[in-house]
């Protein structure tokens, strides 16, 4: 990517630099954080308290970027009430009330593929508008719901091609 392309891309969001002088780095960083909405706190729920859910709940880099895991849910009675970091696993029956009470913006799906569609629909019904989906399934949701997919197996297949 050329410097000219970066300048052109930045110009879509406003004037950040001065011709011939370049950019004041701290100001540009702050503006990019604002554009990417990284200047606000994002409240996130994890659905699925298995090994992946545990790993995600304990991943400290989220907090550094203003993503705060505020709730973890599961439907397995053996997991409900058990601690994951500073949180206790909540039953799925508390999903709607907790999302409303904590003003949760996003959710991470760490559930088996056969449960992912139903859980995603429940999250949308509760007011979640963005989902990070680890289940190896394409979700069918309203167009205004943003879904990002992470499939570790597909990624491994992709990188194994280069070996």
VENSUL-V978644 format. One record per run of one state. SS is the DSSP state (A for helix, B for strand, O for the rest). FROM is the first residue (numbers start at 1). TO is the last residue. If there is no record, write none. Layout:
# VENSUL-V978644
((SS:FROM:TO) (SS:FROM:TO))
This chain:
# VENSUL-V978644
((O:1:2) (A:3:11) (O:12:16) (B:17:18) (O:19:21) (B:22:23) (O:24:24) (A:25:35) (O:36:41) (B:42:47) (O:48:50) (A:51:57) (O:58:60) (A:61:64) (O:65:66) (B:67:74) (O:75:82) (B:83:84) (O:85:86) (B:87:91) (A:92:102) (O:103:105) (B:106:109) (O:110:112) (A:113:125) (O:126:129) (B:130:133) (O:134:145) (B:146:149) (O:150:151) (A:152:160) (O:161:163))
